[in-house]
Amino acid sequence: MSAPRLDHTSVCAIFVTYHPNAALAAEVVRVTRQVGGIVIVDNGSADGELQLLGRIATDPSVSLVLNGANLGLARALNIGLQRAAARGFSFVLLFDQDSRADDDMVHTLLAVRASASSPERVAIVGAAHRERHRPPKQALAPGDELLGEEVTELITSGSLLCLAAASVIGPFREDFFIDYIDTEYCWRARALGYRLLKTKKPVMSHSIGAPTQHRLLWMKKWTSNHGAARRYYMARNWTAMLRDSGQYRFGWWAVAGLGACFKPLKRVLLYEQDKRNKTAAILSGWWDGVHGRMGPRRNPMQPTDGSKLSATPRV
């Protein structure tokens, strides 16, 4: 297998959109300068939003795929990967529609991969990011700008995937629909002996959910304020991952999945709005995970799409 090219023209950026706003156009322009091409996969946006996407796609470097309905983040990403591979790219850079890339993002990601030992075994280089609603972290030490660190999982947005490795690891798990598709993919990659790296330097801004800070006695706590639908997918998919991990005997994965629900339940009950619906969503997600009910949420009273298609639900 020939080594993949490491210049920016070998990279195709993939944006998954769901009811995007006008800020997307500026972000696509910013990313276009750093990559060889862009694929936008839309999951059932409205007519006015499709007009925006059509104007963006007048750029010849942009390929637009309209799904016509919300097929889930995983399916949309898989479509994007297939398009990028068909166009001959070596890497894909995955984006949430609300992430904001720095001007040196692709350069930094490629440099981290190139400097790694055995770069052919690096499946993903993820982007460290700044939280828009939180104070900045400690500054980097001199000389660390182009260095990476080994990690066990990465969020979808800002991840540079090697397509040669992706062909071995397989597609994103579409029955998860949206949440924990990145974590599950990372677990599979590492099980196959691939490495995951993350830049030490933040190269994008990104927020998980709509975080707010709260004070409890002397402690300061953050909560993500994800909607009920997203809370459902988080609980269900994490429970399914525990079931499939093979690390638990005699059904203890189900107990572990229920235990994992306590932290988000506590934060919902203490800090968030819509407590009743979110609590029901978390518990029904765990129940469906136990019984293997996957795909879009089966609840006629609740939309299957939830809030924005952000990449990672972790709190």
Steps between C-alpha positions, in 0.01 A plus 500: 500500500645836399543764771231771496601849389545745785433830326176689551364399158476140625236604755125520441292678763157353577226716648179337621223761511161509662314833484824702455512877540677765295824461698562171319593681178787687665624182667502309172703779339750489789541124469511502119832685515650211697381189314474350155122470498183507709197271524187633670243237597166648603255309718163640399526877541217736404462681166664826606796312645532295182527825306791599724667166436441539127680834500792350692518212251554735205867474595635220276699352788178436695289188447149511645297191599135552597357209696148645511446374856696464820681170451716553807851630544665162449333435165582851380865461596521166320358661186763773527781247540381310194495820291846602618645155424341502154666836430843358586570674830727342761352669806167641615455777754166472680310809611201584710317789336554719808875444543740778400836404351819697552693599189780253576278208597576263211871586503517414870306174467718380212818603681401305810433191292825533304708535819352189663689174514344250254255755355341225290354364826340835588131473414390844622658828602250704700494873558535643846241774533410806697167493684309816404328523837795412721821683591808403294722222625865540593725625220720253313865462578734639231551251218179302565297665220546213255507213748227247576414270785365145502134476606239227530211682329424813298196704412380494140535870423858595417611140441735425211436141387734301282282336234734201466451425869127575477462232233627247756317636806168519315222759489347698784228302671177620340261336745637737767352787295692782670663470842814304593567410138845657545579308819385169352712562189805578717449181699500297178807679367700433814385137510658461156828646618460851363607809691309819576682831539379841608670833438636673806422834340130600480421546131124560509225634722218266590237450768334177610133578536412841646708490818415704807681527832327464836606527862425222748622592847870577450522314165455622143335253265441503124210337319446462125122568478449248220136446402297195596557323167876531533486379859316192373767416241783553747353257755397241241820495297732490801304204636525327161875558495536339841292206381718450193832554676516147639640631829202402714359161595153394604335817376698738721540732199133595547566595862807697395292680237242597759775620732636720223160672481531638852740783416291653219182442703650686793602795285164514326314497830726757665569747221304453177155583364246244371593262780207261455552437129877470532476259791253283306725515194808385693319207660327394176835526320656264750203263468520495119876446519444198723249358251701588187247745356727708278458749214286817524318543827166322507289761675224681306489777761867593456691595179768250405750767409518692827715809506787586266716224361793571726763233502539387854257485790738448791434713806 
